[in-house]
Amino acid sequence: MRPDENAPARPKAKGSNPDDSDQRFASEVSRYVLTPSDLAQDSPQWRVLRPGVRILDLFEGSSLCIALLSYTPGASVPLHVHTGDEHIFVLQGSQSDEHGDYKAGSYVFNPAGSRHSVHSREGCVVLIQWRAPVAFVDSDQNENE
């Protein structure tokens, strides 16, 4: 990752008031740039989220997180409930759930309270923004995602 100027390697917003910390952060960091080489799957910034799914954290605020998710072909995320709104933009490949198949260029909004499981037959990379962790229907699966 190549932050411009004095931007942190992985932006994080910190503040006592969760309603304004993300806005305050935006005024503190001028730019944050990722190049194609930063997105390479062997880059050390990626971490395993679950088998076949890796995550590259881009921004973590008190009420907003943004990341890239990479699914290997056949990877899946089990049934879960969204405890906050989630926005997905499919950058490469395709992602599917019980509601349909979403190819590169698709935008998916999963509102708080919605539930689904996700899989990718061919593999994919998505840009994800979420407000709160998901709750897996099988409580043994719960994690901050």
N, C-alpha and C positions, 0 to 999 in steps of 0.2 A: 504494500500500500504506500502511496506517495501523498501524504498530506501537504497541501500548499501552506506556505508561511509557517506559522506555529500551531497549526491544527493538530490535535492529538491523534495518535495512531488509530484508535478506535473511539469515536466520539461518545461521550456520556454526558448527560445533563444531570446536574445535581442542584437541588434547591429545596427549601423548606416548604414551599407551596407547590403541590403537584400540578396545579392548574396553570402556573406560569413558568415552570422550570424549562420546559421545552422551548417556549418562545424566548426566554432569556438566553438559552444556549444558542439559538439561532443567531442572536446578535453578537455572541462571543466568538464564533468560528466563522471565518469568512468563506472557506472552501474546503472541500474534501473530495479528492479525486482517486478513482480506481482505474487502472489501465487493464487491458486484456490479460497481461501477464500476472497481475494481482489475482485474477479470477481463476487461474489454473488450479485444477483439482489437487495437485500435489503441493500447493502453497500451504505453509504451516499455519496460516490464519484460519483455515477451515478446521472444524472439529466435528466429531461424530455425534449426531443427535440421537440416532437409533440405527440399527443395522440397515445399511443401504441408503441412509439419509445423512447428509453432512450439512453443516450450517456455517455461514460466514457472517458474523455479527457486523453490522454497519453502523448502527446507532442504538443506544439504550438510554431512554429517558424515564422519568418517573411515571409517565402515562403513555409512552409510545416507544415501541421497539421496531427496528427495521433490520432485515437480514436477507441474505440469499440462501435458498435451500437447494441442494443438489440431490436428486434421486437417481440411483443406479437403476437400470432396467429391472422391473419387477419389484422394486422397493415399495413399501407401504407404511402408512401411519394408521393405527387402529381407530375404531369409533371413539369420537371425542365430542365434547360440548364446548362451544366458544363462550367464555365468560366475559369477553369483550369483543368489539368489532375486529374483523380481520379483512385485509385487502391483499389479493394475490394478483400478480401480473406474470404470466408465463413468458419467459424469455427464450427458452429453447425446449424442444421436445414437446411432450404433452403430459398433462396431469388429468386424472379422472377421479370422480366420486360417484355416489349413488344418483346424482342429478345429471351427470353428463361427462363428456370428454372435452378438455380445454387445450387447444393447440397453441403454439407460440403466437403471441400477440393477443391472447385472450386475457380479459380482466374478470376476476371473480370477487364478489363481496359476500362474506359470511358474517351476518349480524350476530350480536350477542344473543345467546340462547339457541342458535342453530347448532345442528349436530350432523356429522358425516364422518366417513373414513376416506382416506385418500390413497391412491396408488398411481404408479406410472409404469405402463407396460414397456415403453421404449426408453425411459429415463427422461429427466427434465431438469431445468434450472428455473427457479421462480424467484421473483422479488416479493417479499412478504412484509407487511406492516401489521402489527397487532397492538391492542390496548391492554390485554390481560392474558395470562396463561390459559391454555386449554385445560379442561378436566376430562381425563380419559374415563370412559364408561366402566372399564375394568380398573378399579382404584389402584391396583398394583402398578399401573402404567403411568400414573400422574407424575408430571415433571413440569418445569418452567419452559414452556414452548411458546 
